[in-house]
Amino acid sequence: VQLVESGGGLVPAGGSLRLSCVGSGLTFSRYGMGWFRQAPGKDREFVAAVDMTVRKTYYSDSVKGRFTVSRDNAKNTVYLQMNSLSPEDAAVYFCAATPYSTSTYYTLPSRYHYWGRGTLVTVSS
């Protein structure tokens, strides 16, 4: 199984980025997909997730209203549209796949079976 993120980069505060994550080696439509981030010296934190049915999305309070998670099962791809970025959003962003459909599991890194290697997002003030 491989999950490969792309789309990270340097953006000024207030700017936008769109991250993508392409999965291979798994039946993509049978997995919930999540985005997590980790800043230097901090724990990995939940950002957003979309369930396998594509009907439910979940967001952390810190990104709600600014970020949008979506997926295209035909392309084995999950996206994270990030708007109104601030320096506090700077981190390495990871996508991950979970076989669980229980909504409370989506925020828990331990419930994800597969992880990408991450893409770096830098936000200049």
N, C-alpha and C positions, 0 to 999 in steps of 0.2 A: 504494500500500500504506500502510495506517495501523495502527499499534499504539498503543493508548491504555491507559495504566496508571491504576489508581485504588486507593484503600484506604489510602494513606499518612496519617500524622498524628502527633500527639504521644501517647506512651504512657509510663507509668512503667516503670522497670527491673523486670524480671520479668513484664511484661505480654505481650500477644499482639496481633498484627495479621494480617489476611489481605489480601494484595495480589491484584488481578486485572489481567489484560491482555487486551483484546479486539482481535482482528485483523480487518481488512477489506481487500479488494482482493487477497487471495492465497488459494491453496488451502491452507487452514490445516493440514489433515491431512498435507500433504506436507512440512511443515517441523518440524525440531526447534526447541524453544522454550527459551530460556535467560533466567535472571535474573542481572543484574550490579548492582553498586552502586559508587558513587563518593562518598567523603567529601571534604570540603574539603582541598585540598592533596595529595590522594593519587590514585594511578592507579585507573582503573576495574578492579574485580576481579570474578572469577567467583563466583557464589553457588550457583546450582543450575540444572539443566537436565533436561528430559524429552524423550526421543526421539519421533520421529513415530509410532512404533508403539505408544507409551504403555506399553511394557513395561520400559523402562530409564530409571532416573533417576540423576542425578549430583549430588554435593554437594561444596562445599569443606570442608576439615577444620574450619574455624572455625564452620560452621553445622550440621554433621552431627549428627543426633540432636535438633536443636531446630527446624529448618525442614523443611517438606515441600512439594515441588513436585508439581503435578498438572495435568491438562488435561482439557477437555471439548471434543472436536472438533465435537460437534453445536452447541456454542455459540461456537465459534471463540475459546475462552477458555483461558488458562493462569493458574494460581493459585500463590501462594506463601504458605503458612501459616507464620507466624513466631511461635514460642513462646519463653519465657524470654529475652526481649530484654534486652540490656545496652547501656549507652551506646556501646560499641564497634560496635554494629550501626547506629548512626545514619548515614544517608547518603541520597543520592538513588538510588532503585532503578529500574533500567531493565529492560524486557523486550526480547527480541530474537529474530529468527527466522533459522534457518540451514537451507539446503537439504541439508546434508551429513548423512550417517548414520554417519560414522566417529567412534567414541566419543572419540578423543583430540581431536577438533576442538571438542567442546562447551565446553571451558573457554577457548577462544581467542576474544577479541572480534573478531579479524580475519576469522574464519570466519562471522560473522553478517552477513547482507545487509540486514536491516531492523531498525530500532531505534525504540522509543517515546521519548517526551520525558521520561519519568521521573516518579516520585512521591516526595515527601520523607517520610522516616521520621525522627522525632526521638524520642530516648529520654531521659527525665529520670532523673537519679540520686537 
